């Protein structure tokens, strides 16, 4: 079985940083954290996209990935291999540091 098709067992998570750096906004104004995950919210008229991206649903999804307490969509994800939460945190910190470095004048 390919590593992308394996299901996590104890102490594993998906090697996914999409919820920090990527999102999809559907024609129905639904916010999706990736192409696999169901929508985590709807961008209502007059609402802030930033508020939705940093709202409770996205924060909870990020927390679940970091801790390995995956929801069903992430548990079943066919697109990201497995890793341990510590490795994901290190990878995420490195990407966040790189993003900050590139955004500084």
Rosetta silent file (secondary structure, phi, psi, omega in degrees, C-alpha in Angstrom):
SEQUENCE: XXXXXXXXXXXXXXXXXXXXXXXXXXXXXXXXXXXXXXXXXXXXXXXXXXXXXXXXXXXXXXXXXXXXXXXXXXXXXXXXXXXXXXXXXXXXXXXXXXXXXXXXX
SCORE:     score description
SCORE:     0.000 S_00000001
   1 L     0.000  135.665  179.342    0.000    0.000    0.000 S_00000001
   2 L   -65.984  147.542 -179.153    1.329    3.456   -0.903 S_00000001
   3 L   -59.681  -27.067  179.770    2.200    5.715    2.075 S_00000001
   4 L   -73.700  -20.557 -178.089   -0.444    8.199    0.933 S_00000001
   5 L   -94.202  -10.617 -178.993   -3.122    5.534    1.194 S_00000001
   6 L   -72.042  148.876  175.621   -2.222    4.362    4.691 S_00000001
   7 L   -93.183  143.148  178.870   -4.390    5.335    7.631 S_00000001
   8 L   -63.575  146.507  169.212   -2.700    6.906   10.666 S_00000001
   9 L  -114.995 -170.167 -176.193   -2.180    4.785   13.726 S_00000001
  10 L   -51.873  132.075  175.161   -1.297    6.003   17.191 S_00000001
  11 L    82.339   12.384 -179.728    1.072    8.966   17.229 S_00000001
  12 E  -117.712  159.392  174.286    0.774    9.899   13.549 S_00000001
  13 E  -143.651 -179.411  175.833   -0.651   12.797   11.612 S_00000001
  14 E   -90.254  143.943  177.696   -0.692   13.917    7.988 S_00000001
  15 L   -82.154   74.218 -171.120    2.299   15.802    6.612 S_00000001
  16 L  -134.520  122.594  174.895    0.073   18.722    5.664 S_00000001
  17 L  -114.532   11.804 -179.793    0.620   22.448    6.071 S_00000001
  18 H   -53.238  -45.449 -176.344   -2.175   23.467    3.701 S_00000001
  19 H   -62.193  -10.915  177.013   -4.432   24.971    6.410 S_00000001
  20 H   -97.325  -24.415 -170.211   -1.693   27.532    7.145 S_00000001
  21 H  -128.821   -0.088 -171.134   -0.781   28.460    3.558 S_00000001
  22 L  -150.414  149.573  169.495   -3.611   27.506    1.213 S_00000001
  23 L  -158.731  161.827  172.862   -7.371   27.597    0.873 S_00000001
  24 E  -118.850  138.482  172.998  -10.074   27.204   -1.746 S_00000001
  25 E  -117.749  113.329 -175.411  -13.095   29.460   -1.982 S_00000001
  26 L   -75.813  169.574  177.416  -15.835   27.758   -3.975 S_00000001
  27 L   -63.776  -21.140  175.811  -18.348   29.507   -6.205 S_00000001
  28 L   -88.101   10.478  178.891  -20.803   28.981   -3.349 S_00000001
  29 L    66.915   24.705  176.612  -18.450   31.011   -1.098 S_00000001
  30 E   -86.330  135.184  178.162  -17.528   27.923    0.918 S_00000001
  31 E   -93.189  122.215  177.244  -14.065   27.938    2.455 S_00000001
  32 E  -117.415  133.869 -179.427  -12.156   24.690    2.027 S_00000001
  33 L   -76.740  -10.761  177.029   -8.721   24.185    3.619 S_00000001
  34 L  -168.033 -177.634 -178.042   -7.668   21.896    0.740 S_00000001
  35 L   -78.601  -13.541 -177.343   -9.142   20.052   -2.204 S_00000001
  36 L   -97.915  -39.783 -172.533  -10.097   17.003   -0.101 S_00000001
  37 L   -72.444  140.170  175.226  -11.540   18.491    3.082 S_00000001
  38 L   -66.385  163.605 -179.520  -15.191   19.543    3.207 S_00000001
  39 L   -57.181  145.541  177.249  -15.916   23.238    3.736 S_00000001
  40 L  -108.380   -0.702  178.540  -15.202   24.661    7.179 S_00000001
  41 E   177.814  172.084  178.696  -17.277   27.796    6.712 S_00000001
  42 E  -125.726  132.540  177.780  -19.112   30.095    4.346 S_00000001
  43 L   -79.269  101.817 -178.702  -18.030   33.613    3.492 S_00000001
  44 L   -78.229  158.782  176.293  -21.183   35.556    4.241 S_00000001
  45 L   -56.847  131.651  178.607  -21.957   38.964    2.718 S_00000001
  46 L    80.861   -3.862 -179.393  -20.025   41.645    4.571 S_00000001
  47 L   -83.436  160.321  178.897  -17.854   39.090    6.381 S_00000001
  48 L   -95.258  129.492  175.700  -14.080   39.198    6.456 S_00000001
  49 H   -61.534  -39.238  177.968  -12.150   36.432    4.711 S_00000001
  50 H   -58.844  -40.688  178.418   -9.401   36.915    7.306 S_00000001
  51 H   -64.066  -37.561  178.951  -11.872   36.285   10.105 S_00000001
  52 H   -70.588  -41.714  179.665  -12.966   33.056    8.440 S_00000001
  53 H   -66.025  -28.090 -179.824   -9.381   31.933    7.774 S_00000001
  54 L  -110.250   15.006 -178.376   -8.464   32.556   11.409 S_00000001
  55 L   -78.858  179.206 -175.575  -11.807   31.536   12.881 S_00000001
  56 H   -57.456  -38.657 -177.418  -12.588   28.673   15.235 S_00000001
  57 H   -67.223  -43.949  179.199  -13.072   26.015   12.537 S_00000001
  58 H   -69.914  -39.266  177.984   -9.690   26.655   10.877 S_00000001
  59 H   -63.217  -39.766  179.059   -7.905   26.958   14.231 S_00000001
  60 H   -65.931  -40.969  178.197   -9.427   23.644   15.328 S_00000001
  61 H   -61.732  -45.592  178.392   -8.362   21.955   12.077 S_00000001
  62 H   -60.886  -43.522  179.499   -4.797   23.228   12.506 S_00000001
  63 H   -61.962  -42.138  179.550   -4.732   22.055   16.122 S_00000001
  64 H   -63.155  -39.599  177.610   -5.970   18.581   15.125 S_00000001
  65 H   -65.428  -45.108 -177.578   -3.203   18.260   12.534 S_00000001
  66 H   -63.869  -34.149 -176.758   -0.507   19.411   14.968 S_00000001
  67 H   -94.287  -12.069 -177.246   -1.632   16.984   17.672 S_00000001
  68 L    81.958   12.579  177.590   -2.472   14.024   15.425 S_00000001
  69 L   -95.991   68.934 -168.847   -6.117   14.084   16.525 S_00000001
  70 L   -72.073  144.508  170.366   -7.340   14.045   12.921 S_00000001
  71 L   -77.352  176.197 -173.936  -10.879   14.580   11.760 S_00000001
  72 H   -61.536  -42.902 -177.741  -12.334   12.066    9.309 S_00000001
  73 H   -62.665  -43.603  179.231  -11.322   13.952    6.148 S_00000001
  74 H   -71.033  -38.266  177.857   -7.679   14.262    7.238 S_00000001
  75 H   -58.023  -42.489 -176.153   -7.638   10.703    8.565 S_00000001
  76 L   -89.794   -1.152 -172.067   -8.782    9.411    5.164 S_00000001
  77 L   -53.719  126.857  177.942   -6.739   11.886    3.073 S_00000001
  78 L   -91.308   -2.566 -171.249   -5.224   10.265   -0.027 S_00000001
  79 L  -101.223  -18.989 -175.902   -2.952   13.236   -0.828 S_00000001
  80 L  -122.827  135.194  178.328   -0.585   13.598    2.131 S_00000001
  81 L   -73.358  172.264  178.787    1.744   10.983    3.617 S_00000001
  82 E   -85.262  152.779  173.367    1.947   10.220    7.295 S_00000001
  83 E  -153.024  177.968  174.809    4.394   11.807    9.705 S_00000001
  84 E   -96.565  153.862 -177.892    4.700   12.318   13.427 S_00000001
  85 H   -56.244  -37.208  178.971    3.351   15.522   15.030 S_00000001
  86 H   -62.332  -42.335  177.963    6.827   16.710   16.053 S_00000001
  87 H   -65.516  -39.666  177.384    8.094   16.529   12.478 S_00000001
  88 H   -63.413  -43.219  178.539    5.025   18.382   11.241 S_00000001
  89 H   -60.815  -43.026  178.833    5.581   21.141   13.837 S_00000001
  90 H   -63.348  -44.329  178.631    9.233   21.511   12.771 S_00000001
  91 H   -62.331  -43.254  179.691    8.269   21.662    9.095 S_00000001
  92 H   -63.634  -45.560  178.091    5.550   24.199    9.827 S_00000001
  93 H   -58.644  -41.853  179.596    7.896   26.411   11.890 S_00000001
  94 H   -63.379  -43.382  179.289   10.436   26.366    9.056 S_00000001
  95 H   -67.343  -40.235  178.185    7.804   27.355    6.468 S_00000001
  96 H   -64.310  -41.453  178.323    6.405   30.085    8.702 S_00000001
  97 H   -63.902  -40.440  179.523    9.893   31.493    9.301 S_00000001
  98 H   -65.832  -40.817  179.696   10.574   31.434    5.561 S_00000001
  99 H   -64.069  -41.986  178.703    7.261   33.196    4.830 S_00000001
 100 H   -65.051  -42.578  179.551    8.065   35.913    7.375 S_00000001
 101 H   -61.633  -38.771 -179.265   11.582   36.350    5.969 S_00000001
 102 H   -77.194  -18.598 -179.520   10.210   36.751    2.442 S_00000001
 103 H   -91.825  -10.093  179.273    7.577   39.258    3.525 S_00000001
 104 L   -81.661  141.053 -179.848   10.069   41.579    5.240 S_00000001
 105 L   -69.508    0.000    0.000   11.390   44.505    3.182 S_00000001
